[in-house]
Amino acid sequence: EAGVAQSPRYKIIEKRQSVAFWCNPISGHATLYWYQQILGQGPKLLIQFQNNGVVDDSQLPKDRFSAERLKGVDSTLKIQPAKLEDSAVYLCASTLGRLYEQYFGPGTRLTVT
Amino acid sequence: QKEVEQNSGPLSVPEGAIASLNCTYSDRGSQSFFWYRQYSGKSPELIMFIYSNGDKEDGRFTAQLNKASQYVSLLIRDSQPSDSATYLCAVRIADSSYKLIFGSGTRLLVRP
């Protein structure tokens, strides 16, 4: 079974630029999560999708971050404009449903200069 | 604000010893608890989960849960240098999202 796929793996941008990350969950997984992990901290949930609907986006900085999950499969997370404090690893995870275990993709390491 | 607390470490143990990692949480309604291992530069990997009070064993790993004390721990027996990593405790919140709240992790170093 293929795991969660993410791209790109690394991205370096200047502040005020925009960036987008892509995630393809494990086949059949209805629930998809985007996390932000700052160095030395645990993952922080940004947004949770159930199929193509948003379940929780309470910690998503909506003035600059947006996410979508069209057709309930792939998802994209966008930052526009980026700030220095957005430098982090962005992790995508998926699960069969909200009560199942989450499996993480390899992450995208974003550096904002 | 739901919180999960872990000692950041590093916890240093000799090879072959028992490593004990601890975690406390604030949400009394939480029912599910997870331990993830994260190697440097890699993504978190699920190693154990526990739902009931008491102990749950899986190979060299034992998870312990005490809901009354809001405390969960992970024991690693016969620690190996390959166990050196950051161990993340995660708690599933008891609301409709069932989202996970992660601690900041404990860094474990196993000395050869």
Interface residues (C-beta under 8 A of the other chain):
Chain A: Y33 G40 Q41 G42 P43 K44 L45 Q48 V55 D56 V89 L91 R98 L99 E101 Q102 Y103 F104 G105 P106 G107
Chain B: V4 S8 S32 F34 K42 S43 P44 E45 L46 F49 L88 A90 S96 S97 Y98 K99 L100 I101 F102 G103 S104 G105
